[in-house]
Amino acid sequence: MNNQDEPSFIDALKFWIKLGWISFGGTAGHIALMHDYLVDKRKWISSSRLFHALSICMLLPGPEAQQLAIYIGRLLHEKKGRLIAGILFVLAATLI
């Protein structure tokens, strides 16, 4: 994470809400959206850090896009970021 571009918790919260409601494209779509927004547009994390985390998530059992969201949430805002990213990633699909 670049300290100069550190997001506020509210900005990150808005992104996780948006990502949770955009479920089109599945895993590949979610990862592409995270890369586009978090790396290219906002520069909250580096591309190499995102891809390093993604490679680890791909080794773990379970949905790698959700695991990646949880990792990035923790990276940006520690425990509360991890919790919010994880919940909001699946909340919209659960409600629908």
MODELLER restraints for C-alpha pairs under 7 A, 6 or more apart:
rsr = mdl.restraints
at = mdl.atoms
rsr.add(forms.Gaussian(group=physical.xy_distance, feature=features.Distance(at['CA:1:A'], at['CA:44:A']), mean=5.50, stdev=0.5))
rsr.add(forms.Gaussian(group=physical.xy_distance, feature=features.Distance(at['CA:1:A'], at['CA:45:A']), mean=4.32, stdev=0.5))
rsr.add(forms.Gaussian(group=physical.xy_distance, feature=features.Distance(at['CA:1:A'], at['CA:46:A']), mean=6.56, stdev=0.5))
rsr.add(forms.Gaussian(group=physical.xy_distance, feature=features.Distance(at['CA:2:A'], at['CA:44:A']), mean=6.18, stdev=0.5))
rsr.add(forms.Gaussian(group=physical.xy_distance, feature=features.Distance(at['CA:2:A'], at['CA:45:A']), mean=6.44, stdev=0.5))
rsr.add(forms.Gaussian(group=physical.xy_distance, feature=features.Distance(at['CA:5:A'], at['CA:43:A']), mean=6.52, stdev=0.5))
rsr.add(forms.Gaussian(group=physical.xy_distance, feature=features.Distance(at['CA:5:A'], at['CA:44:A']), mean=5.74, stdev=0.5))
rsr.add(forms.Gaussian(group=physical.xy_distance, feature=features.Distance(at['CA:6:A'], at['CA:44:A']), mean=6.05, stdev=0.5))
rsr.add(forms.Gaussian(group=physical.xy_distance, feature=features.Distance(at['CA:7:A'], at['CA:44:A']), mean=6.77, stdev=0.5))
rsr.add(forms.Gaussian(group=physical.xy_distance, feature=features.Distance(at['CA:16:A'], at['CA:85:A']), mean=5.70, stdev=0.5))
rsr.add(forms.Gaussian(group=physical.xy_distance, feature=features.Distance(at['CA:16:A'], at['CA:88:A']), mean=5.89, stdev=0.5))
rsr.add(forms.Gaussian(group=physical.xy_distance, feature=features.Distance(at['CA:16:A'], at['CA:89:A']), mean=6.46, stdev=0.5))
rsr.add(forms.Gaussian(group=physical.xy_distance, feature=features.Distance(at['CA:17:A'], at['CA:88:A']), mean=5.69, stdev=0.5))
rsr.add(forms.Gaussian(group=physical.xy_distance, feature=features.Distance(at['CA:19:A'], at['CA:89:A']), mean=6.63, stdev=0.5))
rsr.add(forms.Gaussian(group=physical.xy_distance, feature=features.Distance(at['CA:20:A'], at['CA:88:A']), mean=5.57, stdev=0.5))
rsr.add(forms.Gaussian(group=physical.xy_distance, feature=features.Distance(at['CA:20:A'], at['CA:89:A']), mean=4.34, stdev=0.5))
rsr.add(forms.Gaussian(group=physical.xy_distance, feature=features.Distance(at['CA:20:A'], at['CA:90:A']), mean=6.17, stdev=0.5))
rsr.add(forms.Gaussian(group=physical.xy_distance, feature=features.Distance(at['CA:20:A'], at['CA:91:A']), mean=6.76, stdev=0.5))
rsr.add(forms.Gaussian(group=physical.xy_distance, feature=features.Distance(at['CA:20:A'], at['CA:92:A']), mean=5.67, stdev=0.5))
rsr.add(forms.Gaussian(group=physical.xy_distance, feature=features.Distance(at['CA:21:A'], at['CA:92:A']), mean=5.44, stdev=0.5))
rsr.add(forms.Gaussian(group=physical.xy_distance, feature=features.Distance(at['CA:27:A'], at['CA:65:A']), mean=5.44, stdev=0.5))
rsr.add(forms.Gaussian(group=physical.xy_distance, feature=features.Distance(at['CA:30:A'], at['CA:65:A']), mean=6.38, stdev=0.5))
rsr.add(forms.Gaussian(group=physical.xy_distance, feature=features.Distance(at['CA:31:A'], at['CA:65:A']), mean=6.00, stdev=0.5))
rsr.add(forms.Gaussian(group=physical.xy_distance, feature=features.Distance(at['CA:38:A'], at['CA:44:A']), mean=5.41, stdev=0.5))
rsr.add(forms.Gaussian(group=physical.xy_distance, feature=features.Distance(at['CA:38:A'], at['CA:45:A']), mean=6.27, stdev=0.5))
rsr.add(forms.Gaussian(group=physical.xy_distance, feature=features.Distance(at['CA:39:A'], at['CA:45:A']), mean=5.52, stdev=0.5))
rsr.add(forms.Gaussian(group=physical.xy_distance, feature=features.Distance(at['CA:39:A'], at['CA:46:A']), mean=5.71, stdev=0.5))
rsr.add(forms.Gaussian(group=physical.xy_distance, feature=features.Distance(at['CA:39:A'], at['CA:47:A']), mean=5.82, stdev=0.5))
rsr.add(forms.Gaussian(group=physical.xy_distance, feature=features.Distance(at['CA:53:A'], at['CA:68:A']), mean=6.66, stdev=0.5))
rsr.add(forms.Gaussian(group=physical.xy_distance, feature=features.Distance(at['CA:54:A'], at['CA:68:A']), mean=6.09, stdev=0.5))
rsr.add(forms.Gaussian(group=physical.xy_distance, feature=features.Distance(at['CA:57:A'], at['CA:64:A']), mean=5.09, stdev=0.5))
rsr.add(forms.Gaussian(group=physical.xy_distance, feature=features.Distance(at['CA:57:A'], at['CA:67:A']), mean=6.13, stdev=0.5))
rsr.add(forms.Gaussian(group=physical.xy_distance, feature=features.Distance(at['CA:57:A'], at['CA:68:A']), mean=6.36, stdev=0.5))
rsr.add(forms.Gaussian(group=physical.xy_distance, feature=features.Distance(at['CA:58:A'], at['CA:64:A']), mean=5.59, stdev=0.5))
rsr.add(forms.Gaussian(group=physical.xy_distance, feature=features.Distance(at['CA:66:A'], at['CA:86:A']), mean=6.63, stdev=0.5))
rsr.add(forms.Gaussian(group=physical.xy_distance, feature=features.Distance(at['CA:66:A'], at['CA:89:A']), mean=6.60, stdev=0.5))
rsr.add(forms.Gaussian(group=physical.xy_distance, feature=features.Distance(at['CA:69:A'], at['CA:85:A']), mean=5.86, stdev=0.5))
rsr.add(forms.Gaussian(group=physical.xy_distance, feature=features.Distance(at['CA:69:A'], at['CA:86:A']), mean=6.55, stdev=0.5))
rsr.add(forms.Gaussian(group=physical.xy_distance, feature=features.Distance(at['CA:70:A'], at['CA:82:A']), mean=4.82, stdev=0.5))
rsr.add(forms.Gaussian(group=physical.xy_distance, feature=features.Distance(at['CA:70:A'], at['CA:85:A']), mean=5.39, stdev=0.5))
rsr.add(forms.Gaussian(group=physical.xy_distance, feature=features.Distance(at['CA:70:A'], at['CA:86:A']), mean=5.10, stdev=0.5))
rsr.add(forms.Gaussian(group=physical.xy_distance, feature=features.Distance(at['CA:71:A'], at['CA:82:A']), mean=6.54, stdev=0.5))
rsr.add(forms.Gaussian(group=physical.xy_distance, feature=features.Distance(at['CA:73:A'], at['CA:81:A']), mean=4.29, stdev=0.5))
rsr.add(forms.Gaussian(group=physical.xy_distance, feature=features.Distance(at['CA:73:A'], at['CA:82:A']), mean=4.34, stdev=0.5))
rsr.add(forms.Gaussian(group=physical.xy_distance, feature=features.Distance(at['CA:73:A'], at['CA:85:A']), mean=5.33, stdev=0.5))
rsr.add(forms.Gaussian(group=physical.xy_distance, feature=features.Distance(at['CA:74:A'], at['CA:81:A']), mean=5.06, stdev=0.5))
rsr.add(forms.Gaussian(group=physical.xy_distance, feature=features.Distance(at['CA:74:A'], at['CA:82:A']), mean=4.26, stdev=0.5))
